[in-house]
Amino acid sequence: MSGEMAAQGGVIHDLGYQHYDGPRLGRAAIIRALQWHSLRSAYGIGRGVRAKIVPILTFVIMCLPAVANAISAARGGGRIVPYDTYLFRLRGLVMVIFVAAQAPELVSRDLRSHVLPLYFCRPMRRLDYPLAKLAAFTVACLALIEIPLLLLYLGTIVSAGGGTAVWNQTKALIPGLLIGALWAVLFAAIGLALASLTGRRAYATGAIAIYFFLSWSLASILIGVTGGRPGPGPSPLASRLAGLVSPPTVLEGVRQWLGGTSVSPVPRPGSVGVLYGVMFLVLLGASLGGLAARYRKAGVS
């Protein structure tokens, strides 16, 4: 009997499952659904309390300077927190913690559970998956950076005297939002690229944290030992180049190269400022290229 069935090409058995006769939404709907699910996962939405601890704590910590600034402005003081740097060390520390904790949540879990073949059997291309994850995580990082800036802006203009003061604050806010976008894109790309290397979340978190903290510590040490100084004063060439070894200091160098005047621990790059722009593009390109290569391989394995 089985020989006859094989000769006829096999038999499809109706097991009684309900048939789906609705519309097939296709690739774009799959990507949108994946982006939305990934964005929710970045903040622990739809999951247990433990998944929400890091996103909530980092968001609250990031907003504290804006709240302190609003209190100062209400008492008649001026704006004490700059828009473009915010608090550089605080922003860098909070972003590293958030990215190290949440980037593995977006990609490492799927690798460990071996569900990528289920994604790739759908009408989506292999690069759609990492692009959807990158878009979602970039939005998550943007929210962590830009919402405190908007709170800082609102807390300042509420106590501002007249339309001229409001306009001045608005002009100062826009560059801060643009610099924040650069932070979000670069941190999201690096975090996902490192997290995609392993399906073990602890290993991915450790790799991201070690890379950011070690490179940042190295840049700070090199700036210190080479005699670098913050502010408009001249610094030795070695200290102006030292910031190229770490993503946070690269972003700070790009900010100053683009015209930012707020004082920060990173010396002004001066004539080598273009190198910070180039390094930003190199880090971003390497992260995006590594992410794409990782999922081309994952798609065929």
LUMTI-612979 format. One record per residue (C-alpha): x, y, z; residue number from 1; chain. Coordinates in nm, 4 decimals, padded with zeros to 6 digits, m for minus. Last residue first. Layout:
% residues N
@east X, north Y, up Z, num NUM, cadena A
...
//
This chain:
% residues 301
@east 02.2312, north 02.7781, up 00.8282, num 301, cadena A
@east 02.1307, north 02.9763, up 00.5202, num 300, cadena A
@east 01.9648, north 03.2713, up 00.6898, num 299, cadena A
@east 02.2118, north 03.2766, up 00.9747, num 298, cadena A
@east 02.4976, north 03.3414, up 00.7346, num 297, cadena A
@east 02.3199, north 03.6331, up 00.5694, num 296, cadena A
@east 02.2231, north 03.7304, up 00.9221, num 295, cadena A
@east 02.5793, north 03.7694, up 01.0456, num 294, cadena A
@east 02.6933, north 03.9444, up 00.7288, num 293, cadena A
@east 02.4239, north 04.2110, up 00.7661, num 292, cadena A
@east 02.5121, north 04.2722, up 01.1316, num 291, cadena A
@east 02.8830, north 04.2892, up 01.0536, num 290, cadena A
@east 02.8217, north 04.5382, up 00.7740, num 289, cadena A
@east 02.5993, north 04.7528, up 00.9946, num 288, cadena A
@east 02.8560, north 04.7531, up 01.2742, num 287, cadena A
@east 03.1491, north 04.8196, up 01.0403, num 286, cadena A
@east 02.9603, north 05.1017, up 00.8691, num 285, cadena A
@east 02.8662, north 05.2673, up 01.1971, num 284, cadena A
@east 03.2177, north 05.2418, up 01.3384, num 283, cadena A
@east 03.3722, north 05.3660, up 01.0126, num 282, cadena A
@east 03.1190, north 05.6488, up 00.9767, num 281, cadena A
@east 03.1911, north 05.7707, up 01.3289, num 280, cadena A
@east 03.5645, north 05.7331, up 01.2637, num 279, cadena A
@east 03.5359, north 05.9574, up 00.9560, num 278, cadena A
@east 03.3514, north 06.2250, up 01.1517, num 277, cadena A
@east 03.6085, north 06.2023, up 01.4287, num 276, cadena A
@east 03.8872, north 06.2304, up 01.1728, num 275, cadena A
@east 03.7251, north 06.5495, up 01.0418, num 274, cadena A
@east 03.7884, north 06.7079, up 01.3822, num 273, cadena A
@east 04.1645, north 06.6791, up 01.3397, num 272, cadena A
@east 04.2115, north 07.0564, up 01.2979, num 271, cadena A
@east 04.0383, north 07.1345, up 01.6261, num 270, cadena A
@east 03.9536, north 06.8199, up 01.8185, num 269, cadena A
@east 03.8225, north 07.0034, up 02.1273, num 268, cadena A
@east 03.9351, north 06.8072, up 02.4297, num 267, cadena A
@east 03.6926, north 06.5425, up 02.5648, num 266, cadena A
@east 03.5826, north 06.6037, up 02.9250, num 265, cadena A
@east 03.3047, north 06.8341, up 02.7994, num 264, cadena A
@east 03.2462, north 07.2081, up 02.7679, num 263, cadena A
@east 02.9510, north 07.3146, up 02.5552, num 262, cadena A
@east 03.0547, north 07.4799, up 02.2268, num 261, cadena A
@east 02.9176, north 07.2453, up 01.9638, num 260, cadena A
@east 03.0241, north 07.3440, up 01.6127, num 259, cadena A
@east 03.0133, north 07.0265, up 01.4044, num 258, cadena A
@east 03.3647, north 06.9333, up 01.5201, num 257, cadena A
@east 03.2502, north 06.9645, up 01.8810, num 256, cadena A
@east 02.9650, north 06.7200, up 01.8280, num 255, cadena A
@east 03.1841, north 06.4852, up 01.6241, num 254, cadena A
@east 03.4390, north 06.4789, up 01.9080, num 253, cadena A
@east 03.1633, north 06.3943, up 02.1544, num 252, cadena A
@east 03.0446, north 06.1133, up 01.9294, num 251, cadena A
@east 03.3991, north 05.9793, up 01.9062, num 250, cadena A
@east 03.4287, north 06.0077, up 02.2842, num 249, cadena A
@east 03.1193, north 05.7907, up 02.3306, num 248, cadena A
@east 03.2296, north 05.5408, up 02.0585, num 247, cadena A
@east 03.5826, north 05.4889, up 02.1954, num 246, cadena A
@east 03.9276, north 05.4822, up 02.0332, num 245, cadena A
@east 03.9066, north 05.8152, up 01.8478, num 244, cadena A
@east 03.9109, north 06.0133, up 02.1723, num 243, cadena A
@east 04.2889, north 05.9860, up 02.1925, num 242, cadena A
@east 04.3433, north 06.1976, up 01.8804, num 241, cadena A
@east 04.2956, north 06.5313, up 02.0565, num 240, cadena A
@east 04.5104, north 06.4042, up 02.3434, num 239, cadena A
@east 04.7947, north 06.3160, up 02.1062, num 238, cadena A
@east 04.7714, north 06.6517, up 01.9284, num 237, cadena A
@east 04.8316, north 06.8399, up 02.2517, num 236, cadena A
@east 04.5444, north 07.0584, up 02.3754, num 235, cadena A
@east 04.4656, north 07.4201, up 02.2972, num 234, cadena A
@east 04.2119, north 07.6081, up 02.5116, num 233, cadena A
@east 03.8447, north 07.6122, up 02.4111, num 232, cadena A
@east 03.7271, north 07.3870, up 02.6930, num 231, cadena A
@east 03.8434, north 07.0542, up 02.8264, num 230, cadena A
@east 04.2118, north 06.9736, up 02.8789, num 229, cadena A
@east 04.4306, north 06.7015, up 02.7343, num 228, cadena A
@east 04.7721, north 06.6476, up 02.8889, num 227, cadena A
@east 04.8688, north 06.3228, up 02.7175, num 226, cadena A
@east 04.8193, north 06.1183, up 03.0334, num 225, cadena A
@east 04.4609, north 06.2365, up 03.0814, num 224, cadena A
@east 04.3410, north 06.1956, up 02.7238, num 223, cadena A
@east 04.4986, north 05.8494, up 02.7071, num 222, cadena A
@east 04.3316, north 05.7454, up 03.0326, num 221, cadena A
@east 03.9904, north 05.8725, up 02.9198, num 220, cadena A
@east 04.0225, north 05.6949, up 02.5833, num 219, cadena A
@east 04.1218, north 05.3695, up 02.7528, num 218, cadena A
@east 03.8304, north 05.3938, up 02.9962, num 217, cadena A
@east 03.5889, north 05.4496, up 02.7067, num 216, cadena A
@east 03.7333, north 05.1551, up 02.5118, num 215, cadena A
@east 03.7143, north 04.9298, up 02.8173, num 214, cadena A
@east 03.3625, north 05.0392, up 02.9131, num 213, cadena A
@east 03.2137, north 05.0096, up 02.5656, num 212, cadena A
@east 03.3735, north 04.6799, up 02.4685, num 211, cadena A
@east 03.3293, north 04.5172, up 02.8076, num 210, cadena A
@east 02.9628, north 04.6146, up 02.8309, num 209, cadena A
@east 02.8822, north 04.4821, up 02.4826, num 208, cadena A
@east 03.0702, north 04.1546, up 02.5319, num 207, cadena A
@east 02.9218, north 04.0986, up 02.8773, num 206, cadena A
@east 02.5660, north 04.1519, up 02.7571, num 205, cadena A
@east 02.6230, north 03.9124, up 02.4670, num 204, cadena A
@east 02.7752, north 03.6474, up 02.6922, num 203, cadena A
@east 02.4871, north 03.6741, up 02.9391, num 202, cadena A
@east 02.2314, north 03.6569, up 02.6573, num 201, cadena A
@east 02.3648, north 03.3367, up 02.5098, num 200, cadena A
@east 02.2705, north 03.3203, up 02.1423, num 199, cadena A
@east 02.6000, north 03.4679, up 02.0344, num 198, cadena A
@east 02.7406, north 03.7024, up 01.7702, num 197, cadena A
@east 02.4123, north 03.8901, up 01.7275, num 196, cadena A
@east 02.4700, north 04.0799, up 02.0529, num 195, cadena A
@east 02.7834, north 04.2449, up 01.9152, num 194, cadena A
@east 02.6120, north 04.3723, up 01.5999, num 193, cadena A
@east 02.2988, north 04.4669, up 01.7949, num 192, cadena A
@east 02.4932, north 04.6830, up 02.0402, num 191, cadena A
@east 02.7107, north 04.8458, up 01.7747, num 190, cadena A
@east 02.4111, north 04.9432, up 01.5596, num 189, cadena A
@east 02.1991, north 05.0645, up 01.8512, num 188, cadena A
@east 02.4858, north 05.2685, up 01.9994, num 187, cadena A
@east 02.5610, north 05.4322, up 01.6639, num 186, cadena A
@east 02.2021, north 05.5182, up 01.5711, num 185, cadena A
@east 02.1042, north 05.6444, up 01.9165, num 184, cadena A
@east 02.4124, north 05.8602, up 01.9674, num 183, cadena A
@east 02.3740, north 06.0190, up 01.6231, num 182, cadena A
@east 02.0072, north 06.0908, up 01.6988, num 181, cadena A
@east 02.1082, north 06.2580, up 02.0258, num 180, cadena A
@east 02.3409, north 06.4864, up 01.8306, num 179, cadena A
@east 02.0445, north 06.5887, up 01.6150, num 178, cadena A
@east 01.8225, north 06.6491, up 01.9183, num 177, cadena A
@east 02.0903, north 06.8652, up 02.0804, num 176, cadena A
@east 02.1315, north 07.0626, up 01.7590, num 175, cadena A
@east 01.7547, north 07.1381, up 01.7694, num 174, cadena A
@east 01.7397, north 07.2322, up 02.1381, num 173, cadena A
@east 01.9594, north 07.5438, up 02.1188, num 172, cadena A
@east 01.7397, north 07.7011, up 01.8516, num 171, cadena A
@east 01.4320, north 07.6169, up 02.0584, num 170, cadena A
@east 01.5839, north 07.7727, up 02.3700, num 169, cadena A
@east 01.6550, north 08.0925, up 02.1801, num 168, cadena A
@east 01.2994, north 08.0959, up 02.0460, num 167, cadena A
@east 01.1581, north 08.0568, up 02.3955, num 166, cadena A
@east 01.3754, north 08.3414, up 02.5215, num 165, cadena A
@east 01.2577, north 08.5644, up 02.2385, num 164, cadena A
@east 00.8937, north 08.4734, up 02.3005, num 163, cadena A
@east 00.8863, north 08.6042, up 02.6534, num 162, cadena A
@east 01.0425, north 08.5286, up 02.9898, num 161, cadena A
@east 01.1325, north 08.1644, up 03.0163, num 160, cadena A
@east 00.9940, north 07.9782, up 03.3188, num 159, cadena A
@east 00.7869, north 07.7312, up 03.1180, num 158, cadena A
@east 01.0593, north 07.7468, up 02.8528, num 157, cadena A
@east 01.3119, north 07.5670, up 03.0720, num 156, cadena A
@east 01.1009, north 07.2780, up 03.1995, num 155, cadena A
@east 00.9728, north 07.2207, up 02.8473, num 154, cadena A
@east 01.3232, north 07.2057, up 02.7031, num 153, cadena A
@east 01.4567, north 06.9735, up 02.9719, num 152, cadena A
@east 01.1524, north 06.7503, up 02.9241, num 151, cadena A
@east 01.2255, north 06.7498, up 02.5505, num 150, cadena A
@east 01.5867, north 06.6572, up 02.6211, num 149, cadena A
@east 01.4734, north 06.3810, up 02.8581, num 148, cadena A
@east 01.2507, north 06.2453, up 02.5765, num 147, cadena A
@east 01.5378, north 06.2599, up 02.3252, num 146, cadena A
@east 01.7866, north 06.0178, up 02.4778, num 145, cadena A
@east 01.5815, north 05.7218, up 02.6010, num 144, cadena A
@east 01.3292, north 05.7650, up 02.3203, num 143, cadena A
@east 01.6076, north 05.7693, up 02.0634, num 142, cadena A
@east 01.7506, north 05.4478, up 02.2082, num 141, cadena A
@east 01.4147, north 05.2738, up 02.1626, num 140, cadena A
@east 01.3790, north 05.4187, up 01.8119, num 139, cadena A
@east 01.7256, north 05.2856, up 01.7261, num 138, cadena A
@east 01.6256, north 04.9480, up 01.8692, num 137, cadena A
@east 01.3208, north 04.9266, up 01.6437, num 136, cadena A
@east 01.5054, north 05.0328, up 01.3283, num 135, cadena A
@east 01.7932, north 04.7946, up 01.4017, num 134, cadena A
@east 01.5590, north 04.5004, up 01.4647, num 133, cadena A
@east 01.3703, north 04.5672, up 01.1422, num 132, cadena A
@east 01.6970, north 04.5993, up 00.9520, num 131, cadena A
@east 01.8293, north 04.2780, up 01.1075, num 130, cadena A
@east 01.5172, north 04.0821, up 00.9963, num 129, cadena A
@east 01.4726, north 04.2415, up 00.6541, num 128, cadena A
@east 01.8278, north 04.1427, up 00.5592, num 127, cadena A
@east 01.7302, north 03.7801, up 00.4940, num 126, cadena A
@east 01.4398, north 03.8754, up 00.2735, num 125, cadena A
@east 01.0807, north 03.8350, up 00.3798, num 124, cadena A
@east 00.8016, north 03.6197, up 00.2365, num 123, cadena A
@east 00.8087, north 03.3779, up 00.5322, num 122, cadena A
@east 01.0477, north 03.0823, up 00.5539, num 121, cadena A
@east 01.3068, north 03.3272, up 00.6848, num 120, cadena A
@east 01.1198, north 03.3986, up 01.0053, num 119, cadena A
@east 01.0668, north 03.0312, up 01.0904, num 118, cadena A
@east 01.4298, north 02.9576, up 01.0034, num 117, cadena A
@east 01.5267, north 03.2265, up 01.2591, num 116, cadena A
@east 01.3515, north 03.0444, up 01.5437, num 115, cadena A
@east 01.6585, north 02.8643, up 01.6767, num 114, cadena A
@east 01.5706, north 02.9439, up 02.0417, num 113, cadena A
@east 01.9257, north 03.0651, up 02.1158, num 112, cadena A
@east 01.9374, north 03.2799, up 01.8037, num 111, cadena A
@east 01.5931, north 03.4268, up 01.8702, num 110, cadena A
@east 01.6891, north 03.5095, up 02.2305, num 109, cadena A
@east 02.0147, north 03.6709, up 02.1216, num 108, cadena A
@east 01.8440, north 03.9196, up 01.8886, num 107, cadena A
@east 01.6119, north 04.1642, up 02.0672, num 106, cadena A
@east 01.6818, north 04.0809, up 02.4310, num 105, cadena A
@east 02.0543, north 04.0805, up 02.3544, num 104, cadena A
@east 02.0230, north 04.4534, up 02.2694, num 103, cadena A
@east 01.8416, north 04.5214, up 02.5984, num 102, cadena A
@east 02.0978, north 04.4820, up 02.8774, num 101, cadena A
@east 02.4141, north 04.5997, up 02.7024, num 100, cadena A
@east 02.2251, north 04.8776, up 02.5246, num 99, cadena A
@east 02.0637, north 05.0083, up 02.8434, num 98, cadena A
@east 02.3808, north 04.9891, up 03.0530, num 97, cadena A
@east 02.5933, north 05.1539, up 02.7821, num 96, cadena A
@east 02.3310, north 05.4251, up 02.7304, num 95, cadena A
@east 02.3145, north 05.5022, up 03.1021, num 94, cadena A
@east 02.6920, north 05.5377, up 03.1308, num 93, cadena A
@east 02.7254, north 05.7547, up 02.8203, num 92, cadena A
@east 02.4387, north 05.9829, up 02.9172, num 91, cadena A
@east 02.5722, north 06.0218, up 03.2702, num 90, cadena A
@east 02.9247, north 06.0958, up 03.1495, num 89, cadena A
@east 02.8072, north 06.3518, up 02.8954, num 88, cadena A
@east 02.5467, north 06.5297, up 03.1064, num 87, cadena A
@east 02.3236, north 06.6841, up 02.8389, num 86, cadena A
@east 02.5998, north 06.7258, up 02.5784, num 85, cadena A
@east 02.3938, north 06.9059, up 02.3149, num 84, cadena A
@east 02.1099, north 07.0361, up 02.5308, num 83, cadena A
@east 02.3176, north 07.1869, up 02.8095, num 82, cadena A
@east 02.2031, north 07.1416, up 03.1717, num 81, cadena A
@east 02.1966, north 07.4418, up 03.4086, num 80, cadena A
@east 01.9272, north 07.6452, up 03.2347, num 79, cadena A
@east 01.8894, north 07.9682, up 03.4241, num 78, cadena A
@east 01.7798, north 08.0210, up 03.7818, num 77, cadena A
@east 01.4574, north 08.1859, up 03.8909, num 76, cadena A
@east 01.3271, north 07.9238, up 04.1283, num 75, cadena A
@east 01.1195, north 07.7594, up 03.8547, num 74, cadena A
@east 01.4338, north 07.7326, up 03.6410, num 73, cadena A
@east 01.6180, north 07.5445, up 03.9161, num 72, cadena A
@east 01.3270, north 07.3036, up 03.9631, num 71, cadena A
@east 01.3076, north 07.2479, up 03.5859, num 70, cadena A
@east 01.6841, north 07.1834, up 03.5738, num 69, cadena A
@east 01.6569, north 06.9225, up 03.8473, num 68, cadena A
@east 01.3787, north 06.7492, up 03.6511, num 67, cadena A
@east 01.5875, north 06.7549, up 03.3334, num 66, cadena A
@east 01.8873, north 06.6176, up 03.5245, num 65, cadena A
@east 01.6678, north 06.3324, up 03.6611, num 64, cadena A
@east 01.5349, north 06.2224, up 03.3207, num 63, cadena A
@east 01.8254, north 05.9911, up 03.2373, num 62, cadena A
@east 01.7963, north 05.8218, up 03.5754, num 61, cadena A
@east 01.4247, north 05.7587, up 03.5209, num 60, cadena A
@east 01.4844, north 05.6142, up 03.1735, num 59, cadena A
@east 01.7666, north 05.3923, up 03.2942, num 58, cadena A
@east 01.5564, north 05.2620, up 03.5819, num 57, cadena A
@east 01.2522, north 05.1928, up 03.3642, num 56, cadena A
@east 01.4460, north 05.0140, up 03.0903, num 55, cadena A
@east 01.6499, north 04.8079, up 03.3434, num 54, cadena A
@east 01.3532, north 04.6927, up 03.5544, num 53, cadena A
@east 01.1039, north 04.6170, up 03.2757, num 52, cadena A
@east 01.2148, north 04.2604, up 03.1964, num 51, cadena A
@east 01.2013, north 04.1707, up 03.5653, num 50, cadena A
@east 00.8353, north 04.2760, up 03.5839, num 49, cadena A
@east 00.7230, north 04.0199, up 03.3268, num 48, cadena A
@east 00.6736, north 04.0645, up 02.9534, num 47, cadena A
@east 00.4260, north 04.2495, up 02.7347, num 46, cadena A
@east 00.6350, north 04.5633, up 02.7382, num 45, cadena A
@east 00.9936, north 04.4925, up 02.8430, num 44, cadena A
@east 01.1248, north 04.8213, up 02.7045, num 43, cadena A
@east 01.3309, north 04.6732, up 02.4196, num 42, cadena A
@east 01.0665, north 04.4011, up 02.3806, num 41, cadena A
@east 00.8038, north 04.6572, up 02.2831, num 40, cadena A
@east 01.0337, north 04.7939, up 02.0152, num 39, cadena A
@east 01.1047, north 04.4418, up 01.8918, num 38, cadena A
@east 00.7331, north 04.3586, up 01.8632, num 37, cadena A
@east 00.6690, north 04.6808, up 01.6725, num 36, cadena A
@east 00.9601, north 04.6230, up 01.4361, num 35, cadena A
@east 00.8602, north 04.2604, up 01.3742, num 34, cadena A
@east 00.5009, north 04.3627, up 01.3010, num 33, cadena A
@east 00.6189, north 04.6321, up 01.0601, num 32, cadena A
@east 00.8512, north 04.3861, up 00.8847, num 31, cadena A
@east 00.5758, north 04.1255, up 00.8497, num 30, cadena A
@east 00.3328, north 04.3871, up 00.7172, num 29, cadena A
@east 00.5835, north 04.4929, up 00.4519, num 28, cadena A
@east 00.6506, north 04.1329, up 00.3436, num 27, cadena A
@east 00.2979, north 04.0152, up 00.2749, num 26, cadena A
@east m00.0465, north 04.0884, up 00.4122, num 25, cadena A
@east m00.2017, north 03.7637, up 00.2903, num 24, cadena A
@east m00.5760, north 03.8301, up 00.2955, num 23, cadena A
@east m00.8189, north 03.5873, up 00.4632, num 22, cadena A
@east m00.9027, north 03.2291, up 00.3608, num 21, cadena A
@east m00.7387, north 03.0521, up 00.6522, num 20, cadena A
@east m00.8491, north 02.6886, up 00.6896, num 19, cadena A
@east m00.9505, north 02.5439, up 01.0245, num 18, cadena A
@east m00.7615, north 02.2288, up 01.1114, num 17, cadena A
@east m00.9466, north 01.9004, up 01.0500, num 16, cadena A
@east m00.6514, north 01.6699, up 00.9972, num 15, cadena A
@east m00.6934, north 01.6667, up 00.6187, num 14, cadena A
@east m00.4298, north 01.4199, up 00.4962, num 13, cadena A
@east m00.2189, north 01.5018, up 00.1906, num 12, cadena A
@east m00.1143, north 01.1837, up 00.0098, num 11, cadena A
@east 00.2071, north 01.0929, up m00.1682, num 10, cadena A
@east 00.3347, north 01.1125, up m00.5261, num 9, cadena A
@east 00.1291, north 00.8290, up m00.6839, num 8, cadena A
@east 00.4244, north 00.5937, up m00.6727, num 7, cadena A
@east 00.4721, north 00.6723, up m00.3050, num 6, cadena A
@east 00.1086, north 00.5832, up m00.2389, num 5, cadena A
@east 00.1421, north 00.2533, up m00.4333, num 4, cadena A
@east 00.4534, north 00.1627, up m00.2373, num 3, cadena A
@east 00.2791, north 00.2436, up 00.0912, num 2, cadena A
@east 00.0000, north 00.0000, up 00.0000, num 1, cadena A
//
